[in-house]
């Protein structure tokens, strides 16, 4: 066809172009343009096809990576769920322990508070008793025979009213106070009933010396117990 076109073109130099030849020329031009457009479209399609293949490969790889990541996250979520369950159980145990410890603490605090009150009261009783004993011993040593004086009586009465002083000691003190004063009653002796009303365990006579010894012994005992 190309040869024929060239022949017609050469022949046309010598002859006028007929309508048919003109149509043929136009058709030949259209064919050339069509082939050029087809080749250009083929090049563009090839490039687009390559881009599509590249994109498909890239997206496929990304999807594979995403699937792997999903599996990893799913495994991490499952592991986290197990840890949450274990930690929740542990928290419940600790809450229970804390509640029990708080109850124990409250109970212990109550006991300690009561013990503190009892301790302070006991120390106060020992202090009161020791003060009474100190006063009575000092007065008895200073006035071993003058039992009628108010100071002596008051000191011994304080011993009698002290909470921690044993009952036998209180009886001995009262018996001592009830004895007649020798200076005012010649040859005065303790009443016979005092020999058996007084505590035998104390082993003290109803003279001031014996009472002092009894109170000194009790004073030493109280100091040890207070300490």
Secondary structure, DSSP 8 states (H G I E B T S, - for coil): -HHHHHHHHHHHHHS---HHHHHHHHHHHHHHHHHHHHHHHHHHHHHHHHHHHHHHHHHHHHHHHHHHHHHHHHHHHHHHHHHHHHHHHHHHHHHHHHHHHHHHHHHHHHHHHHHHHHHHHHHHHHHHHHHHHHHHHHHHHH-SS-TTSHHHHHHHHHHHH-TTS-HHHHHHHHHHHHS--TTTSTT----TTHHHHS-TTT---SSHHHHHHHHHHHHHHHHHHH-
